[in-house]
Amino acid sequence: NIMNDYLPVQIGIAFLLDIMIGDPRWFPHPVRMIGVCIEYVEKMLRRLVPSEQLAGMLLAFIIVVGTYLVTYQLLVFFYEIRWSLGILVSIIIIFFSLSTRDLLRETGNVLSALKSGDLKQARKNLARIVGRDTQNLSEEQIATGCIETSAENIVDGIIAPLLYAFIGGPALAMAYKSINTLDSMVGYKNEKYLNFGWASAKLDDIVNFIPARIAAVVLPIASYLCGANYSNSVKILKRDGQKHPSPNSGIPEAAIAGALGIRLGGPSVYNDIRSDKPFIGDPQRNVSFDDISSTSKIVMVSAIISVVVGISFLLIDGYLSMGGNE
C-alpha cells in the first residue's frame, strides 16, 4: 500500500515542521473545520433526536467516522493524481494533528509575561490554554496552571496523535483529533452537556488510555535526560497517577510533579464554580516560573523520544515484513 510505504518519512517531516513552524495562523486549521461541523451536527441532532444521550452518541459517531472517511478519501484523491502529491498532503495532515510548537509558544507567552511582572497579561495568556477562570490567580497559581496544561497536552497534542499516525496513518491521526475536539466542545459535566457529551467524553478517555500509559514511560526518561528527578517522577506516578477524576490526565501531571518536586492539582474555579481536584505530588518547594521552562524542556524531549521510538518501530516492522516476503 503506497499510502503507508513512506509513513516513517511522512511522520518525521511532519514532526520537524511542527517543531520549526507550528500551526500557521493564516491557514484554515482542520480542527476549526471539525469544530464548525460539530456545532452544526449538534444543533441538527438536538432537534431530531429526543434522547440527549443517544443524540450525543450519534454526534460522536458521525464526526469521528466522517473525519476519518473524508481524510482518507482526500488522500486517495491526491495519491491518484500523483504519488508525490499524496505524500505531501499526508505530511500536511499529520503536521496539523501535532501541536508541540504551539504548546511551547503559548506557555512561553505566559512565562514571558510572568518574568516581566505583568500578572494581568500572564492571566490573559493562560486563559487561552486552560478552561479554568484565571482573572484572580496568583503568580504561583498561574505557573501551576501552565505546567498542568503542558503535562496534559503531552498526551493530547503529541503522544496520542503520533501513536495513531504510526498505527493508521494521517486519517487515523485526524480521527483522533476529532475525538479530542468533541471532548473539548461537548465533554463538559454541566447541565447542557452532562448527557449529550457523555459519549464524547468517554470516547476521549478510551483513545487516550494507551497514550497516557506511554507517557508514564516516556516522561520519567525525558525528565532524567533534562536533569530532573527520575526516581521521584516514578514514585509520584505510582502514588498519584490515578488520583485525578480523569483516568488519563493525572498520569502526565504526576510524572511532571514528581520530576520537578512540586505539587500540582488542588482547587480551581471554572465559570465561577469551584472544583476541588486532588493534589498531585509533594510541595518540596513552591512552584516558580522557572518550572514552566523545565516543563517545556521535558515536553520537547518527550516529543523527540516518542518520534524516534515510533519511527524505529515502523522501520523494524518494515524490515521484518520485507524479510518475510522474500
N, C-alpha and C positions, 0 to 999 in steps of 0.2 A: 504494500500500500504506500504509494508515493507520499501521501499526507504525513505518514509517520516516519518516513525514511530519514528526514533531516531534523527530527524533533530535538535532539540534543543541541544542535546548532541554533535552531529557532529559539529555544528557551535561553540559551547562553547569550545570544544577541539581544533578545528582548530584555533580559535582566540588566545587561550593560547599559542599554538605552534608558531603562528605568532609573538606574543609579546616576547616569550622567545628566539626563534632562528632566526626568519626572514628567507628569502629565502636562502637556502644553495647554495653557488656559484658553487659547483661541480655538481649540479643536473640540467639536461636539463629542463629549465623552460617552461611550456606550452605556455606562451606568446611569447617566442622566436620561438617556432614551428609555432604559429599562424602568426608571422611576416614573416617567410620563405614562408608560404602558400600565404600570401598577395602579396609578391613580385612576386611569380610565376604566380598567377592568374592575377595580374595586367598586366604583360608582355603579357600573352596569350590574355586577353580581348582587350588590345590596338591594337593587330594585327587583331583580328577577328571582332571587333565592330567599325564601322566608327564614331558613335556619342560618344563623350567623356562622356557626362552626362549619357547616357544610360549604357555605359561600367562601369562607376563608381557605378551606381545603382546595376548593376549585381554583381559587386565585393562585395558590402556590403551584398547583399542577400546571395551570395554563402558562404562567410566567416562566417557570423553570424549563418545562418541556419546549415551550415556544422559543425561549432564548437558545436552547441547545440546537433545535432544528434550524432556526434562522441562521445561526452562526455556521452550522455545518453546511447548509445549502450555499451560503455566501462563499465558503472555501471551495466547494465543488465547482462553483461558477468560475472563480478566478483560476483554479488549477486547470480547468478545461481550456481557458484562453491561452494560458502559458504557465508551465510549472513554476518558473521563477516568480511570476506574479502571485501565484498561490502561496509560495513560501514567504514572500514579502507581507501579504495580508495576514498569514499565520503569526508572523513576528509581531505585527502591529496589535493583533488581538491579545496575544499573551502579554505584551508590553502594557496594554490597558488594564489587564487583570491584576497587575502588580502595583503596589503603592509605597515602595521603600523610600524613594526620594521625597515624595510628598509628605510622608510621615515625618521624616527628618527635617524637612523645610518648616512644617507647621510647629513642631516642638522647638526648633531653632528660633522661630519668631517669638515664642513665649519666653525662651531663655534670654534673648537679647533685650526684651522689654524689662524683664526682672533685673538684669545686670545694670541697666541704665536707671533703675529705681522707679520706673513708670508702672506702678501697680495697676492703674486703670487700664492701660494698654495691654498689660500682661493678662488681665482678666478677659478682655475682649478677644485677644488672640487664642486664649484657652477655650473660650466659648465656641470657637469654630470647630474644635475637635472633640469636645465632650458633650454629653447630654445634660449634665448637672447645671444648676444655677451657679454662676461664677461671680455675680456682682458684689458679694460680701466676703470673698475668700481672702485669707491672709497670704503672705508670700510663701509660707511653708505649705499651705493647702493648695496653692496654685502649682507649686513644684510637684506635690504628691499627685495631683490630678493628671499632670502632664506625663509623669512616669507610669501611672496606671494605664493611661490610654495607649502609650507606647508599647507597654507589655502586651495588652490585648491585641494590638494591631500587628504584632509579630506573627500571630496566628492568622488573623483575618486578611492582612494585607500582603503577607509574604509566604509563610509556610504552606497554608492551605491552597492558595491559587497555584503555587508551584507544584504541590503534590498532584492536584487534579490535572494540571497541564502535563505532568510526567505520565500520569495514568491514561488520560484520554485526549491529550492534545488541546488546542485552542478552544474547541467547542465546549469541552467539559469545564475548562477554566472559567469560561464566560457563564456557564450554567451555575457554577459555584458563586460567582459574583452576583448573579440574580437572586440567589437564596439569601446572601448577605444583605442585599438591598431591600428585599422583602422584610427581613428581620428588622432592619433599621427604620423602615417606614410603618410597618403594621404590628411588629412584635412587642407591643407595649402591654403592660399589665394594668391598663386603665379601663374605665367603663366602656369606652368606644371600641377598644381592641382586644379586651380580655378573651372573648370567644372567637372573634373574627381573626385575630392574629395568632391564635393558638398554634395552628398548623405550621405557619411560617417560623415561629419561634422554636418549635420542636425540631423542624427540619434543619434549622441553623445549628441547634445543639448536636444533631446527628452528624452533619457533614463536618463539623469542627472537632468531633470526638478524637479521631485519629491524629489530625494535625496538632491538636493541643498536647497529645501524648508524645508526638515527635518533638515538640517544643521543650518538653520535660527532659529530653535527652540533649538537644542542641544547646539550650540556654546555659546550663552549667558549664558546658565545654567552652562556649563563647565567653562566658564570664571569666573562666580561668585564663583564656588567651588574652583577655583585656586587663588582667591583673586584679580582678575582683576575687571574692571569696568562694571558691568552688565547693568546698565541703559544706559550708553554711547554706549555700544555694540548694544543694541536695537535701540537707536536713529540713529546711523550711518548706521545700517542695513536698516532702513526705508528710510533714506535720500539718501544713496549712493549705495545701493544694486543692483540697476538696471542701474548704470552709465556705467558699463563695456560693451565692444562690444559683449561679450558672455552673453546670458541670465542667465547663472548659475554662472560663475566664480566670479562675483562681490559680490555675497551673502556671501560666507565664508570670502572673503577678507575684506568686510565691517564689518563683525562681529568681526574679529580679530583686525582690525584697531581701531574700537571703544573701544573694551575691553582694549587695551593697550595704547590708547590715542596717536596713531601715525598716520602718513599719508603714505598710500601705493599708488601704481599706478604711473602715470606720464609717461614721455617719456622713451622708451627703444630702443635698436638697435638690429635688427635681420638681420643677414647676411649683415652687413654694411648698412642696410636701417632703417632709424629712424621711429619708430612707436609711435605716440602720443596717449597714453591712458589717460583717465581722472584720476584725483586724487581721491582717496577714503580715507575718514577720515580727521581729523584736525591735523595739526602738533603742538600738545600741547607741544611736545618736539622732539628732534632729535631721529631717530632710532638708538639704540645701540645694541651691540651684546648680551646683556642680554635679549633683546626682543626675540631673537631666542630661548633661553631656556624657556621663558614664553610661547611662541607659542607651543613648544614641549609638555609642561605640558598640555596645553589646548587640543592639538591633542589627547594625551593619555587619558585624562578624557572623551573627546567626544567619543572616541572609546569604552571605557568601558560602558558609558551610553547607546550607541547605541546597544551594545550586550545584556546588561541586560534587556533593554526595549523590544528588539526584542524577546529574549527568553521567557520573561514573557508573551508577546502576544501569542506566539506559545503554551505555556503551558496552558494558559487560554482557548485558542481556542480548544485545545485538550480535556481539561477537560469538556468544554461545549458540545462538539460534542459527548463525551462519555456519558454524562448525557442524551443527546437527543436520544442516541441509546438504552438506557435501556428500 
